[in-house]
């Protein structure tokens, strides 16, 4: 079993704008086996919803 990383992002599911930049940064700086890592996203639909 691999490692699962969960990211809470400010954007909504439709735009996915935060995840595009985060994934590019991860791919640029890290070399990883895509089979061993699973990236999951939690879309917050705005920065004011982190407390919920």
VENKA-V39054 format. One record per pair of residues at least 12 apart in sequence whose ideal C-beta (glycine too) atoms are under 10 Angstrom apart, sorted by the first residue. I is the first residue (numbers start at 1). GAP is how many residues later the second one is. D is the distance in Angstrom with one decimal. If there is no record, write none. Layout:
# VENKA-V39054
i-><I;I>
gap-><GAP;GAP>
d-><D;D>
This chain:
# VENKA-V39054
i-><1;1;2;2;2;2;2;2;2;3;3;3;3;3;3;4;4;4;4;5;5;5;5;5;5;6;6;6;6;6;7;7;7;7;7;7;7;7;7;8;8;8;8;8;8;8;9;9;9;9;9;9;9;10;10;10;10;10;10;10;10;11;11;11;11;11;11;12;12;12;12;13;13;13;14;14;15;15;16;16;18;18;18;19;19;19;22;22;23;23;26>
gap-><35;37;30;31;32;33;34;35;36;29;30;33;34;35;36;33;34;35;36;21;32;33;34;35;36;32;33;34;35;36;12;15;16;19;32;33;34;35;36;32;33;34;35;36;41;42;12;13;32;33;34;35;36;33;34;35;36;37;38;39;40;30;32;33;34;35;36;31;32;33;34;28;30;32;29;31;28;30;25;27;23;25;26;20;22;24;17;19;16;18;13>
d-><8.8;9.6;9.7;7.9;9.3;6.7;3.8;5.7;6.2;9.0;9.9;6.4;5.5;7.4;9.8;7.7;4.6;7.9;6.2;9.0;6.6;7.3;5.4;7.1;9.8;9.3;8.1;4.7;7.6;6.5;7.2;6.5;9.4;9.7;6.7;7.2;5.4;7.1;9.7;10.0;7.9;4.6;8.3;6.0;9.6;7.1;9.6;7.2;5.8;7.1;6.0;6.5;9.7;8.4;5.5;8.2;6.7;4.9;9.4;8.6;8.3;9.1;6.4;7.8;7.8;8.7;9.7;5.5;8.2;4.6;7.7;8.4;4.8;8.0;8.9;9.5;9.2;9.9;8.2;8.2;8.7;8.6;9.2;8.4;5.8;8.6;8.8;9.0;7.4;9.8;8.0>
